[in-house]
Amino acid sequence: FAVTPPAPMNIEHEVVLLIEHMQRLGSPGTDGKVTVKFGVLFADETCANVFEALVGTLRAAKKRKVIEFEGQMLLQGVHDDVDVVLVNPDYKPPE
């Protein structure tokens, strides 16, 4: 029997979902931008079910200037206390 390959991940859609989850889990900082600790995102059960590769989605969102965080990559445990800042909550994927 043939194994059906998984559907390709739609990273643009995942970036939009990340914005929604950050708004749900985060709180506005002094500058008004929504901020969430990486550990909170990583530990959230809903995020765990939605994002196959949360770290990859975060990197893609950072590349698109939707979020900011220190460093190149975030790792569970090591970076749980790192702030992930939503800088472009109105991001719209290219058509």
SEMARTI-627012 format. One record per residue: x, y, z of N, C-alpha, C in turn; residue in three letters; residue number from 1. Coordinates in steps of 0.2 Angstrom, whole numbers. Layout:
<atom n_u="X" n_v="Y" n_w="Z" ca_u="X" ca_v="Y" ca_w="Z" c_u="X" c_v="Y" c_w="Z" rest="ala" nr="NUM"/>
...
This chain:
<atom n_u="4" n_v="-6" n_w="0" ca_u="0" ca_v="0" ca_w="0" c_u="4" c_v="6" c_w="0" rest="phe" nr="1"/>
<atom n_u="2" n_v="12" n_w="-3" ca_u="6" ca_v="18" ca_w="-3" c_u="4" c_v="22" c_w="3" rest="ala" nr="2"/>
<atom n_u="10" n_v="25" n_w="5" ca_u="9" ca_v="30" ca_w="11" c_u="8" c_v="37" c_w="8" rest="val" nr="3"/>
<atom n_u="3" n_v="40" n_w="10" ca_u="1" ca_v="47" ca_w="8" c_u="6" c_v="52" c_w="11" rest="thr" nr="4"/>
<atom n_u="10" n_v="56" n_w="8" ca_u="14" ca_v="61" ca_w="11" c_u="10" c_v="66" c_w="14" rest="pro" nr="5"/>
<atom n_u="13" n_v="69" n_w="20" ca_u="9" ca_v="74" ca_w="23" c_u="9" c_v="80" c_w="19" rest="pro" nr="6"/>
<atom n_u="3" n_v="84" n_w="20" ca_u="2" ca_v="90" ca_w="16" c_u="8" c_v="95" c_w="17" rest="ala" nr="7"/>
<atom n_u="10" n_v="99" n_w="12" ca_u="15" ca_v="103" ca_w="14" c_u="13" c_v="109" c_w="19" rest="pro" nr="8"/>
<atom n_u="18" n_v="111" n_w="23" ca_u="16" ca_v="116" ca_w="28" c_u="15" c_v="122" c_w="25" rest="met" nr="9"/>
<atom n_u="10" n_v="126" n_w="26" ca_u="9" ca_v="133" ca_w="24" c_u="11" c_v="137" c_w="29" rest="asn" nr="10"/>
<atom n_u="18" n_v="140" n_w="28" ca_u="21" ca_v="144" ca_w="33" c_u="18" c_v="150" c_w="34" rest="ile" nr="11"/>
<atom n_u="15" n_v="153" n_w="28" ca_u="11" ca_v="160" ca_w="29" c_u="5" c_v="159" c_w="33" rest="glu" nr="12"/>
<atom n_u="2" n_v="154" n_w="33" ca_u="-4" ca_v="153" ca_w="37" c_u="-2" c_v="152" c_w="44" rest="his" nr="13"/>
<atom n_u="3" n_v="148" n_w="45" ca_u="6" ca_v="147" ca_w="52" c_u="8" c_v="154" c_w="55" rest="glu" nr="14"/>
<atom n_u="11" n_v="158" n_w="51" ca_u="13" ca_v="165" ca_w="54" c_u="7" c_v="168" c_w="56" rest="val" nr="15"/>
<atom n_u="2" n_v="168" n_w="52" ca_u="-5" ca_v="172" ca_w="54" c_u="-8" c_v="168" c_w="61" rest="val" nr="16"/>
<atom n_u="-7" n_v="162" n_w="61" ca_u="-10" ca_v="158" ca_w="67" c_u="-5" c_v="160" c_w="73" rest="leu" nr="17"/>
<atom n_u="1" n_v="161" n_w="72" ca_u="6" ca_v="163" ca_w="78" c_u="4" c_v="170" c_w="81" rest="leu" nr="18"/>
<atom n_u="2" n_v="174" n_w="76" ca_u="0" ca_v="181" ca_w="78" c_u="-6" c_v="180" c_w="83" rest="ile" nr="19"/>
<atom n_u="-11" n_v="176" n_w="81" ca_u="-17" ca_v="175" ca_w="85" c_u="-16" c_v="172" c_w="92" rest="glu" nr="20"/>
<atom n_u="-11" n_v="167" n_w="92" ca_u="-10" ca_v="164" ca_w="98" c_u="-5" c_v="168" c_w="103" rest="his" nr="21"/>
<atom n_u="-1" n_v="173" n_w="100" ca_u="3" ca_v="177" ca_w="104" c_u="-2" c_v="182" c_w="107" rest="met" nr="22"/>
<atom n_u="-7" n_v="185" n_w="103" ca_u="-12" ca_v="189" ca_w="106" c_u="-16" c_v="186" c_w="112" rest="gln" nr="23"/>
<atom n_u="-17" n_v="180" n_w="111" ca_u="-21" ca_v="176" ca_w="116" c_u="-17" c_v="175" c_w="122" rest="arg" nr="24"/>
<atom n_u="-11" n_v="173" n_w="122" ca_u="-6" ca_v="172" ca_w="127" c_u="-2" c_v="177" c_w="130" rest="leu" nr="25"/>
<atom n_u="-1" n_v="183" n_w="126" ca_u="3" ca_v="188" ca_w="128" c_u="0" c_v="194" c_w="132" rest="gly" nr="26"/>
<atom n_u="4" n_v="199" n_w="133" ca_u="1" ca_v="205" ca_w="136" c_u="5" c_v="211" c_w="133" rest="ser" nr="27"/>
<atom n_u="2" n_v="217" n_w="133" ca_u="6" ca_v="222" ca_w="130" c_u="11" c_v="224" c_w="135" rest="pro" nr="28"/>
<atom n_u="17" n_v="226" n_w="132" ca_u="23" ca_v="229" ca_w="136" c_u="22" c_v="236" c_w="136" rest="gly" nr="29"/>
<atom n_u="27" n_v="239" n_w="139" ca_u="26" ca_v="247" ca_w="140" c_u="26" c_v="250" c_w="134" rest="thr" nr="30"/>
<atom n_u="28" n_v="247" n_w="128" ca_u="28" ca_v="250" ca_w="122" c_u="21" c_v="249" c_w="118" rest="asp" nr="31"/>
<atom n_u="17" n_v="245" n_w="121" ca_u="10" ca_v="243" ca_w="118" c_u="11" c_v="237" c_w="114" rest="gly" nr="32"/>
<atom n_u="17" n_v="234" n_w="113" ca_u="18" ca_v="228" ca_w="109" c_u="17" c_v="222" c_w="113" rest="lys" nr="33"/>
<atom n_u="13" n_v="217" n_w="110" ca_u="11" ca_v="211" ca_w="114" c_u="18" c_v="207" c_w="114" rest="val" nr="34"/>
<atom n_u="19" n_v="204" n_w="120" ca_u="25" ca_v="201" ca_w="122" c_u="23" c_v="194" c_w="125" rest="thr" nr="35"/>
<atom n_u="26" n_v="189" n_w="123" ca_u="25" ca_v="182" ca_w="126" c_u="32" c_v="179" c_w="128" rest="val" nr="36"/>
<atom n_u="33" n_v="176" n_w="133" ca_u="39" ca_v="172" ca_w="135" c_u="39" c_v="166" c_w="130" rest="lys" nr="37"/>
<atom n_u="44" n_v="164" n_w="128" ca_u="45" ca_v="158" ca_w="123" c_u="42" c_v="152" c_w="127" rest="phe" nr="38"/>
<atom n_u="44" n_v="151" n_w="133" ca_u="42" ca_v="145" ca_w="137" c_u="34" c_v="145" c_w="137" rest="gly" nr="39"/>
<atom n_u="31" n_v="150" n_w="138" ca_u="24" ca_v="150" ca_w="138" c_u="21" c_v="148" c_w="131" rest="val" nr="40"/>
<atom n_u="24" n_v="150" n_w="126" ca_u="21" ca_v="148" ca_w="119" c_u="23" c_v="141" c_w="118" rest="leu" nr="41"/>
<atom n_u="29" n_v="138" n_w="120" ca_u="31" ca_v="132" ca_w="119" c_u="26" c_v="127" c_w="124" rest="phe" nr="42"/>
<atom n_u="25" n_v="129" n_w="130" ca_u="21" ca_v="125" ca_w="134" c_u="13" c_v="125" c_w="133" rest="ala" nr="43"/>
<atom n_u="11" n_v="129" n_w="129" ca_u="4" ca_v="130" ca_w="128" c_u="1" c_v="124" c_w="124" rest="asp" nr="44"/>
<atom n_u="-4" n_v="120" n_w="127" ca_u="-6" ca_v="114" ca_w="124" c_u="-9" c_v="116" c_w="117" rest="glu" nr="45"/>
<atom n_u="-13" n_v="121" n_w="116" ca_u="-16" ca_v="123" ca_w="110" c_u="-10" c_v="124" c_w="104" rest="thr" nr="46"/>
<atom n_u="-5" n_v="128" n_w="106" ca_u="0" ca_v="129" ca_w="102" c_u="4" c_v="123" c_w="100" rest="cys" nr="47"/>
<atom n_u="5" n_v="118" n_w="104" ca_u="8" ca_v="112" ca_w="103" c_u="4" c_v="108" c_w="98" rest="ala" nr="48"/>
<atom n_u="-3" n_v="108" n_w="98" ca_u="-7" ca_v="105" ca_w="93" c_u="-7" c_v="108" c_w="86" rest="asn" nr="49"/>
<atom n_u="-6" n_v="115" n_w="86" ca_u="-7" ca_v="119" ca_w="80" c_u="0" c_v="119" c_w="76" rest="val" nr="50"/>
<atom n_u="5" n_v="120" n_w="80" ca_u="11" ca_v="121" ca_w="76" c_u="16" c_v="114" c_w="76" rest="phe" nr="51"/>
<atom n_u="17" n_v="112" n_w="70" ca_u="21" ca_v="106" ca_w="70" c_u="28" c_v="107" c_w="72" rest="glu" nr="52"/>
<atom n_u="30" n_v="113" n_w="70" ca_u="37" ca_v="115" ca_w="72" c_u="37" c_v="122" c_w="74" rest="ala" nr="53"/>
<atom n_u="36" n_v="123" n_w="80" ca_u="35" ca_v="130" ca_w="83" c_u="41" c_v="134" c_w="82" rest="leu" nr="54"/>
<atom n_u="47" n_v="131" n_w="83" ca_u="53" ca_v="135" ca_w="82" c_u="54" c_v="137" c_w="75" rest="val" nr="55"/>
<atom n_u="52" n_v="133" n_w="70" ca_u="52" ca_v="135" ca_w="63" c_u="48" c_v="140" c_w="61" rest="gly" nr="56"/>
<atom n_u="42" n_v="140" n_w="64" ca_u="37" ca_v="145" ca_w="63" c_u="39" c_v="152" c_w="66" rest="thr" nr="57"/>
<atom n_u="42" n_v="152" n_w="72" ca_u="45" ca_v="158" ca_w="75" c_u="51" c_v="161" c_w="70" rest="leu" nr="58"/>
<atom n_u="55" n_v="157" n_w="68" ca_u="60" ca_v="159" ca_w="63" c_u="57" c_v="162" c_w="57" rest="arg" nr="59"/>
<atom n_u="52" n_v="159" n_w="54" ca_u="49" ca_v="162" ca_w="48" c_u="46" c_v="168" c_w="50" rest="ala" nr="60"/>
<atom n_u="43" n_v="169" n_w="55" ca_u="39" ca_v="175" ca_w="57" c_u="44" c_v="181" c_w="58" rest="ala" nr="61"/>
<atom n_u="50" n_v="179" n_w="61" ca_u="55" ca_v="184" ca_w="63" c_u="58" c_v="186" c_w="56" rest="lys" nr="62"/>
<atom n_u="59" n_v="182" n_w="51" ca_u="62" ca_v="183" ca_w="45" c_u="57" c_v="188" c_w="41" rest="lys" nr="63"/>
<atom n_u="50" n_v="187" n_w="42" ca_u="45" ca_v="192" ca_w="39" c_u="44" c_v="198" c_w="43" rest="arg" nr="64"/>
<atom n_u="48" n_v="199" n_w="48" ca_u="48" ca_v="205" ca_w="53" c_u="41" c_v="206" c_w="56" rest="lys" nr="65"/>
<atom n_u="38" n_v="200" n_w="58" ca_u="32" ca_v="200" ca_w="61" c_u="33" c_v="200" c_w="69" rest="val" nr="66"/>
<atom n_u="38" n_v="196" n_w="71" ca_u="40" ca_v="196" ca_w="78" c_u="48" c_v="197" c_w="79" rest="ile" nr="67"/>
<atom n_u="50" n_v="199" n_w="85" ca_u="57" ca_v="200" ca_w="86" c_u="58" c_v="196" c_w="93" rest="glu" nr="68"/>
<atom n_u="64" n_v="193" n_w="93" ca_u="67" ca_v="190" ca_w="99" c_u="75" c_v="190" c_w="98" rest="phe" nr="69"/>
<atom n_u="78" n_v="189" n_w="104" ca_u="85" ca_v="189" ca_w="104" c_u="88" c_v="183" c_w="102" rest="glu" nr="70"/>
<atom n_u="93" n_v="183" n_w="98" ca_u="96" ca_v="177" ca_w="95" c_u="94" c_v="175" c_w="89" rest="gly" nr="71"/>
<atom n_u="96" n_v="169" n_w="86" ca_u="94" ca_v="166" ca_w="80" c_u="89" c_v="161" c_w="81" rest="gln" nr="72"/>
<atom n_u="89" n_v="157" n_w="86" ca_u="85" ca_v="151" ca_w="87" c_u="83" c_v="151" c_w="95" rest="met" nr="73"/>
<atom n_u="77" n_v="148" n_w="96" ca_u="75" ca_v="147" ca_w="103" c_u="74" c_v="140" c_w="105" rest="leu" nr="74"/>
<atom n_u="77" n_v="138" n_w="110" ca_u="77" ca_v="131" ca_w="112" c_u="73" c_v="130" c_w="119" rest="leu" nr="75"/>
<atom n_u="69" n_v="125" n_w="119" ca_u="65" ca_v="124" ca_w="125" c_u="70" c_v="123" c_w="131" rest="gln" nr="76"/>
<atom n_u="68" n_v="126" n_w="137" ca_u="72" ca_v="125" ca_w="143" c_u="77" c_v="131" c_w="143" rest="gly" nr="77"/>
<atom n_u="82" n_v="131" n_w="138" ca_u="87" ca_v="136" ca_w="138" c_u="84" c_v="143" c_w="137" rest="val" nr="78"/>
<atom n_u="79" n_v="144" n_w="133" ca_u="77" ca_v="151" ca_w="131" c_u="69" c_v="152" c_w="134" rest="his" nr="79"/>
<atom n_u="67" n_v="148" n_w="139" ca_u="60" ca_v="149" ca_w="141" c_u="58" c_v="156" c_w="143" rest="asp" nr="80"/>
<atom n_u="63" n_v="160" n_w="146" ca_u="62" ca_v="166" ca_w="148" c_u="63" c_v="172" c_w="143" rest="asp" nr="81"/>
<atom n_u="65" n_v="170" n_w="137" ca_u="66" ca_v="175" ca_w="132" c_u="59" c_v="178" c_w="129" rest="val" nr="82"/>
<atom n_u="59" n_v="185" n_w="129" ca_u="53" ca_v="188" ca_w="126" c_u="52" c_v="187" c_w="119" rest="asp" nr="83"/>
<atom n_u="46" n_v="185" n_w="116" ca_u="45" ca_v="185" ca_w="109" c_u="40" c_v="191" c_w="108" rest="val" nr="84"/>
<atom n_u="42" n_v="196" n_w="104" ca_u="38" ca_v="202" ca_w="104" c_u="35" c_v="203" c_w="97" rest="val" nr="85"/>
<atom n_u="28" n_v="204" n_w="97" ca_u="24" ca_v="205" ca_w="91" c_u="25" c_v="212" c_w="88" rest="leu" nr="86"/>
<atom n_u="28" n_v="213" n_w="83" ca_u="30" ca_v="219" ca_w="80" c_u="25" c_v="221" c_w="75" rest="val" nr="87"/>
<atom n_u="22" n_v="216" n_w="71" ca_u="18" ca_v="218" ca_w="66" c_u="11" c_v="213" c_w="66" rest="asn" nr="88"/>
<atom n_u="7" n_v="215" n_w="71" ca_u="1" ca_v="211" ca_w="72" c_u="-4" c_v="211" c_w="66" rest="pro" nr="89"/>
<atom n_u="-3" n_v="216" n_w="61" ca_u="-7" ca_v="217" ca_w="55" c_u="-4" c_v="213" c_w="49" rest="asp" nr="90"/>
<atom n_u="1" n_v="209" n_w="50" ca_u="4" ca_v="205" ca_w="44" c_u="-1" c_v="202" c_w="40" rest="tyr" nr="91"/>
<atom n_u="-1" n_v="203" n_w="33" ca_u="-5" ca_v="199" ca_w="29" c_u="0" c_v="196" c_w="24" rest="lys" nr="92"/>
<atom n_u="-1" n_v="189" n_w="23" ca_u="3" ca_v="185" ca_w="18" c_u="2" c_v="188" c_w="11" rest="pro" nr="93"/>
<atom n_u="8" n_v="187" n_w="7" ca_u="7" ca_v="189" ca_w="0" c_u="2" c_v="185" c_w="-3" rest="pro" nr="94"/>
<atom n_u="-2" n_v="187" n_w="-8" ca_u="-7" ca_v="183" ca_w="-12" c_u="-3" c_v="179" c_w="-16" rest="glu" nr="95"/>
